[in-house]
Every structure is written in structure tokens, then in C-alpha cells.
């Protein structure tokens, strides 16, 4: 099965071939940046999840072979890393319109109405993400201001953990706005069927 980055690149190539060849320089730069940003997101989140799995595997092996040398903070660090990775990935899922949607009734409506409701849903989603950003920032700032640390021996600064919420909310807001613009411009959402059935 092809990677998500490969699928995104093929989707970009397909879009160029189906009318993007004569696109304006601004549209070509926007597509190039979107491809770069998607690749960066995939690489960062993949590295984080892979690092968390490697840390868990390392700890399991050490607890079996040399328990005295096994790190005691693996579970805590893994939660922080995986939470950041998941919340970073949500922006891409939103931007590419791959999230779960209840569209049974909407799918029965005329195409114009479907597009209008899709734009409206993305605008409402963006507004909610801005709300989430505001309060997520307040929580992270308060943790930083008060010097909150985890209760474990790691004494991890909790503002770093909480900062995942406003960062994710900002990416979600950008994703909703990008999706709304794409719908209005008539750009298709990335198609899962572009991936090779290997």
C-alpha cells in the first residue's frame, strides 16, 4: 500500500493533469506548499509515534533482561508524545476532509445544497477551533505561569503537554478554512482510491 505522501503527490499530479497545468503561479505555489506541508506533517507525526513505540519496546526489553536499568518514566513520556502526534494529525485530517461525517441526509440533497452545507459546516468547525484555541492557550499559559510540573519523578513541565491543544486547534481552524476554500473553488478532496491496492 502506498504511503499517504505518495497518494498526496499523485493527487497533486492528477489535479495538475486535469486542468491544473494552466493554473496561475499562485495556485502552483499553493499546491507545492500544500504538498510540502503534508509531507512534513506525515514525517513529524510518524517520527513521534515511531519514537514512542521504540521507547516502549526498549523499556519492555530492559524490564525483561535488566529490570534495574529500565526507565520508570516510559508510560508518561509515551502519553505526551502520542497525544502530541494525534493532535498534530487532526489538522491534516480536517484539511483533507477525511474525518467522520454524518452525511446520510445531506447525500440525498442536490449538489449545490450539499456544497453549501459543507462550507457552512467547515465555517462552524473553524469557529469552534478558534474557541478551542483561545481556551487551550489559556490553560497552557496558566500551566507555564504557575510552573506546573507532573507529579512523577520526571517533573515534566505540563505547559508543554497542554500546548498541544492550542497548536492542534490552530491547525484544525486552518484545515476547516482551507477545506471551505477548496469546496468554493471546486477542488476535489483527496481521494483514498488513488492509493495503490498493493
Phi, psi and omega in degrees: 000135183288155179285164180296326179295318178299317179298319179295320180293319178295322178297317178297319178295319179296320179295320179295317182292331184264028175129354180277351183298325180263020182292156180293159178302325179296318179295321179294320178294319179298318179294319180296318178295319179298319178295316178298313183296319178297315178299320179296316178299315180298317182294314182295310182293322177296319178296319180295312180294318177298319178296320178296317178295320179296320179296318178296315179298316178301316181294318180298315180296316180293323179294335179276317184270316184217078186304330182294336184260000181287134178294145183262000184250011185302313183300317181294312181297320179298318178299315180298314183293313183294321178298315178299315182298315181296314182291331175290326182287338183297325179299317179293318179301318179294313183300321183269005177057043180256006181283164179290131180228140175270093186239025180299311181286318181299324181296341179272351184273165176300154184303318181298318179293319178301315180296317179298316179292325178295317177297315180300315179299321179291323178292320176295318177299320178295319179297318178296321179295323176296317176301315179296322178298314183301311183281330174295320177297318180298318179295314181295318180295318180297320178295323178289316183296320181274353180068035181297133178234156177294156184278359182272180179292341179292327182053050183286133177295116187289341179296330178294318178295312182292335181295343178297331182291307179294326178297313179297318180298320178297317179294324177294316179299314178299319180298316179295317179295317178299316179297318179297317178297318180298320179295314180295327180278351179083015177281137179285149172289151176306140185254123179299336182288352177288342180287145180292134177278060184283000000 
